[in-house]
């Protein structure tokens, strides 16, 4: 059993530390249930997570490179008339645009070249990830999670790479707490006070979960791309994903109708979405 050192109870003012005292304290804490176990990934899972995290880092670098180029153009009063969403039309305009100064044009070309390099890196890593995931032991769970709305390949791989084996969570509330989407609480007696979410656990997995939850603000439907992701998946999992979509879309509309802010409603939907992810992953 591997325990988190930062979560081992310690008395204030305790200044004597010996191996014997540590051993006695650990035994007493273990008997009392005060030790928090740490999940240890297998060697293969750790290697796959390294590849997935490198892919995420590459996408973050690409995003920052694009932001730097936009900031460079705005500092010189250059604005794109359409939507600067890096569509083919936008990239074509960038390739043909020229600045007056040769030095500024050189800086502009370097920004563009950085974006091309980061884009090529992301494509290489994504191709390697799609090839490697077929030999990963959680590949069936990746396919199962993609039956859910808002959970595409990026979200499914990223979450499972960070979470690992979801069967280690005996109840879905444990997963919600690990993701940090449960509300904080300070209650005493008859007074119950709840605040914002705890934000404990893995921040990247929580980010992916909330991003997926934003898709449930729209009415429930099954798009053609969604139907293609359902091919070859057992019918009970597809039905469970549809039930989740119906429930979460209705949940979002009810919360907004009650006057809740959109961000609060989405986080509440994300908390319930974590429960459906736990259920579907255990079915695979």
C-alpha positions in Angstrom: 0.0 0.0 0.0 1.5 3.3 -1.1 0.3 6.3 1.0 0.4 10.1 0.3 3.0 11.5 2.7 1.3 14.9 2.7 -2.0 13.3 4.0 -0.5 11.4 6.9 -1.8 12.8 10.2 0.8 14.7 12.2 0.4 16.2 15.7 1.4 19.9 16.0 4.6 20.4 17.9 5.9 16.9 17.3 9.6 17.4 17.0 11.0 13.9 17.8 11.2 11.7 14.6 12.6 8.2 14.7 12.0 5.1 12.6 10.4 3.4 15.5 8.0 6.3 16.2 7.2 6.5 12.5 6.4 2.8 12.3 4.1 2.9 15.4 2.3 6.0 14.0 1.8 4.4 10.6 0.4 1.2 12.2 -2.0 3.2 14.4 -3.1 5.4 11.4 -3.6 2.3 9.3 -5.7 0.6 11.9 -7.8 3.8 12.3 -8.3 4.2 8.6 -6.6 7.6 8.5 -4.1 6.8 5.6 -5.0 7.7 2.0 -3.8 5.2 -0.5 -2.2 6.4 -3.8 -3.1 4.6 -7.0 0.1 3.4 -8.8 -0.2 3.1 -12.6 1.3 0.0 -14.3 4.4 0.4 -16.5 2.3 0.2 -19.7 -0.2 2.7 -18.4 2.5 5.1 -17.3 4.2 4.9 -20.7 0.9 5.6 -22.5 0.1 8.5 -20.2 3.5 10.0 -21.0 2.6 9.8 -24.7 -0.8 11.4 -24.0 0.6 14.2 -21.9 3.2 14.9 -24.6 0.3 15.3 -27.1 -1.5 17.6 -24.7 1.7 19.7 -24.3 2.0 19.9 -28.1 -1.5 21.2 -28.4 -0.9 23.8 -25.7 2.2 24.9 -27.5 0.3 25.2 -30.7 -2.4 27.3 -29.0 0.2 29.7 -27.5 2.0 30.0 -30.9 -1.3 31.0 -32.6 -2.0 33.5 -29.8 1.4 35.0 -30.2 0.9 35.4 -34.0 -2.5 37.1 -33.5 -1.1 39.4 -30.8 1.8 40.3 -33.2 -0.6 41.2 -36.0 -2.9 43.2 -33.6 0.1 45.2 -32.3 0.6 46.4 -35.9 -3.1 47.2 -36.5 -3.6 44.1 -38.8 -7.1 42.6 -38.5 -8.7 39.7 -40.4 -12.1 40.6 -41.7 -13.6 37.1 -41.3 -13.5 34.7 -38.4 -9.9 34.1 -37.3 -10.5 30.4 -36.5 -7.6 29.0 -38.5 -9.9 27.7 -41.2 -8.4 27.2 -44.7 -9.5 30.7 -45.7 -7.8 32.2 -42.7 -4.6 30.3 -43.2 -4.6 31.2 -46.9 -4.9 34.9 -46.0 -2.0 34.6 -43.6 0.2 32.9 -46.2 -0.4 35.8 -48.7 -0.2 38.7 -46.2 3.0 40.8 -46.3 4.2 43.6 -43.9 5.9 46.8 -45.0 9.1 46.3 -43.1 11.5 43.5 -44.0 12.4 43.0 -40.3 8.7 42.8 -39.4 8.1 40.4 -42.2 10.9 38.2 -41.0 9.3 38.1 -37.5 6.0 37.3 -39.0 7.4 34.4 -41.0 9.0 33.0 -37.9 5.7 33.1 -36.1 4.1 31.3 -39.0 6.9 28.7 -39.2 6.5 28.0 -35.4 2.8 27.3 -35.9 3.5 24.9 -38.8 6.1 23.1 -36.7 3.8 22.7 -33.8 0.9 21.6 -36.0 3.2 18.9 -37.6 4.2 17.8 -34.1 0.6 17.4 -33.0 -0.3 15.4 -36.1 2.6 13.0 -35.5 1.7 12.6 -31.9 -2.0 12.0 -32.6 -1.1 9.4 -35.3 1.2 7.6 -32.8 -1.5 7.8 -30.1 -4.2 6.4 -32.3 -1.9 3.5 -33.3 -0.8 2.9 -29.7 -4.3 3.0 -28.2 -5.4 -0.2 -30.1 -2.9 -2.2 -28.0 -3.8 -0.5 -24.7 -5.7 -2.5 -22.1 -8.3 0.3 -21.8 -9.0 0.5 -25.5 -12.6 -1.1 -25.1 -13.3 1.6 -22.5 -12.1 4.3 -24.9 -14.6 3.1 -27.5 -17.3 2.8 -24.9 -16.8 6.4 -23.7 -17.0 7.8 -27.2 -20.7 6.7 -27.4 -21.4 9.6 -25.0 -22.1 13.1 -26.2 -19.1 15.5 -25.8 -16.7 12.6 -25.2 -14.6 12.2 -28.4 -11.3 10.6 -28.9 -9.3 13.4 -27.2 -11.5 13.4 -24.1 -11.7 9.6 -23.8 -8.0 9.0 -24.1 -7.0 12.0 -21.9 -9.4 11.0 -19.1 -8.5 7.3 -19.0 -4.8 8.1 -19.2 -5.1 10.2 -16.1 -7.7 8.1 -14.2 -6.3 4.7 -14.9 -8.5 1.8 -13.8 -11.9 3.2 -12.8 -12.8 -0.1 -11.0 -10.6 1.2 -8.2 -13.4 3.6 -7.3 -15.9 1.5 -5.3 -18.6 4.2 -5.8 -19.2 7.0 -8.3 -19.0 9.6 -5.5 -15.3 8.6 -5.0 -14.7 9.4 -8.6 -16.5 12.8 -8.3 -14.4 13.6 -5.3 -11.2 12.6 -7.0 -12.1 14.9 -9.9 -12.8 17.7 -7.5 -16.3 18.4 -8.9 -18.1 17.9 -5.5 -19.2 21.1 -3.7 -17.3 22.2 -0.7 -19.3 22.2 2.6 -19.0 23.7 6.0 -22.0 22.5 8.0 -22.7 22.3 11.7 -25.9 21.3 13.5 -28.9 22.4 11.5 -27.0 24.8 9.3 -25.7 23.4 6.0 -23.4 25.6 4.0 -22.2 24.6 0.5 -19.7 26.5 -1.6 -17.9 26.1 -4.8 -16.4 22.8 -6.0 -13.3 21.5 -4.2 -11.1 21.4 -7.3 -9.2 18.5 -5.8 -7.4 15.8 -7.8 -6.3 15.9 -11.4 -6.9 19.4 -13.0 -6.6 18.2 -16.6 -9.1 15.4 -16.2 -11.5 17.9 -14.6 -10.9 20.3 -17.5 -11.8 17.6 -20.0 -14.9 16.7 -18.1 -16.2 20.3 -17.9 -15.5 20.8 -21.6 -17.5 17.7 -22.4 -20.4 18.9 -20.2 -20.8 22.1 -22.3 -22.2 20.1 -25.2 -25.3 19.2 -23.1 -26.6 22.8 -23.3 -28.1 21.8 -26.7 -31.1 19.6 -27.2 -30.5 15.8 -27.2 -29.9 14.4 -30.7 -27.8 11.8 -32.5 -25.7 13.2 -35.3 -24.3 11.2 -38.2 -20.8 11.3 -36.7 -22.3 10.1 -33.4 -23.9 7.2 -35.2 -20.6 6.2 -36.7 -19.0 6.1 -33.2 -21.8 3.7 -32.1 -20.9 1.1 -34.7 -19.7 -2.2 -33.1 -20.6 -1.1 -29.6 -22.9 -3.3 -27.5 -26.5 -2.1 -27.4 -26.7 -1.7 -23.6 -23.8 0.8 -23.6 -25.4 2.8 -26.5 -28.7 2.9 -24.6 -26.9 4.0 -21.5 -25.2 6.8 -23.3 -28.6 7.9 -24.8 -30.1 7.9 -21.3 -27.3 10.0 -20.1 -27.8 12.5 -22.9 -31.5 12.8 -22.2 -31.0 13.2 -18.5 -28.1 15.7 -18.7 -29.7 17.9 -21.3 -32.9 18.1 -19.2 -30.8 18.7 -16.1 -29.0 21.7 -17.7 -32.3 23.3 -18.9 -33.9 22.9 -15.5 -31.0 24.5 -13.7 -30.9 27.5 -16.1 -34.7 27.9 -15.8 -34.2 28.1 -12.0 -31.9 31.1 -12.5 -28.6 29.3 -12.2 -25.6 30.7 -14.1 -24.5 28.7 -17.1 -21.1 28.0 -15.6 -22.7 26.6 -12.4 -25.2 24.5 -14.4 -22.4 23.1 -16.6 -20.3 22.1 -13.5 -23.4 20.3 -12.1 -23.9 18.5 -15.4 -20.2 17.6 -15.3 -20.5 16.0 -11.9 -23.3 13.8 -13.1 -21.4 13.1 -16.3 -18.6 11.7 -14.2 -21.0 9.1 -12.8 -22.1 8.0 -16.3 -18.4 7.7 -17.3 -17.7 5.5 -14.3 -20.7 3.3 -15.1 -19.9 2.8 -18.8 -16.2 2.2 -18.2 -17.0 -0.5 -15.7 -19.3 -2.1 -18.3 -16.4 -2.4 -20.8 
